[in-house]
Amino acid sequence: MTALVIGADYLGAIEYKMREKGVTEIAHITGRNPGELKRMNIPKTTAFVLVFTDYVNHNMARMVKNHAKAQSVPLVYAKRSWCAVERKLAGIGL
């Protein structure tokens, strides 16, 4: 299963915990560079998009929401802590 993670410079232990949950490939966009908005595309094999709300601005969150909605990919918003991420992933059945 592939996941797209948006926000944060470094995923740390969250990456390893996601792999334990069955995510085999993680695409990561930091969200800091304004040019990333123009080049952003969601891979077709993406199972869900995870957005770290404390690391992205409103414009980036809006763009991600529009892209995910257009491709019918589940979108998860969470703070950058494993407890918050795990709770949200359980909400989508992961």
C-alpha positions in Angstrom: 0.0 0.0 0.0 1.3 3.5 -0.9 0.8 6.6 1.2 1.5 10.3 0.4 2.6 12.3 3.4 2.5 16.1 3.3 4.1 18.3 5.8 7.1 18.0 8.2 10.8 18.0 7.3 11.4 14.7 8.8 9.0 11.8 9.5 11.1 10.1 12.1 9.4 7.1 13.9 6.1 7.8 12.1 7.6 6.3 9.0 8.5 3.0 10.7 5.1 2.8 12.5 3.3 3.3 9.2 5.4 0.5 7.7 4.3 -1.8 10.6 0.7 -0.9 9.7 1.2 -2.3 6.1 2.3 0.8 4.2 5.0 -0.4 1.8 5.8 2.9 0.0 5.8 6.4 1.4 6.0 9.5 -0.8 6.8 12.6 1.2 6.4 16.3 0.4 7.6 18.7 3.0 5.3 21.5 1.9 7.9 24.3 2.5 8.8 25.1 -1.1 6.1 27.0 -2.9 7.1 25.3 -6.2 5.9 22.0 -4.7 2.3 23.1 -5.1 2.7 23.4 -8.9 4.5 20.0 -9.2 2.3 18.1 -6.8 0.5 15.1 -8.1 -0.9 12.1 -6.2 0.5 8.8 -7.5 -2.3 6.5 -8.9 -1.4 3.7 -6.5 -1.9 5.9 -3.4 -4.2 4.4 -0.8 -4.5 7.6 1.3 -3.0 11.0 1.8 -1.8 12.1 5.2 -1.5 15.8 5.9 0.3 17.1 9.0 -1.8 20.1 9.9 0.8 21.7 12.1 3.3 21.9 9.2 1.4 23.1 6.1 -0.2 26.4 5.3 -3.9 26.9 4.2 -3.1 27.1 0.5 -1.2 23.8 0.5 -4.0 22.1 2.5 -6.6 23.4 0.0 -4.6 22.2 -3.0 -4.1 18.7 -1.5 -7.8 18.5 -0.7 -8.7 19.4 -4.2 -6.3 16.9 -5.8 -7.4 14.1 -3.4 -11.0 14.8 -4.0 -10.5 14.8 -7.8 -8.8 11.4 -7.7 -11.2 9.9 -5.0 -8.3 9.3 -2.6 -9.1 9.3 1.2 -7.6 12.3 3.0 -6.4 12.2 6.6 -5.5 15.3 8.6 -3.5 14.8 11.8 -0.9 16.4 14.0 2.6 15.1 13.7 2.4 12.6 16.6 2.0 8.9 16.2 -1.0 8.8 18.6 -2.9 11.3 16.4 -1.9 9.6 13.2 -2.8 6.1 14.5 -6.2 7.4 15.6 -7.0 8.9 12.2 -5.8 5.8 10.3 -8.1 3.7 12.4 -10.9 6.0 11.3 -10.3 5.0 7.7 -10.0 1.3 8.5 -6.3 0.9 8.5 
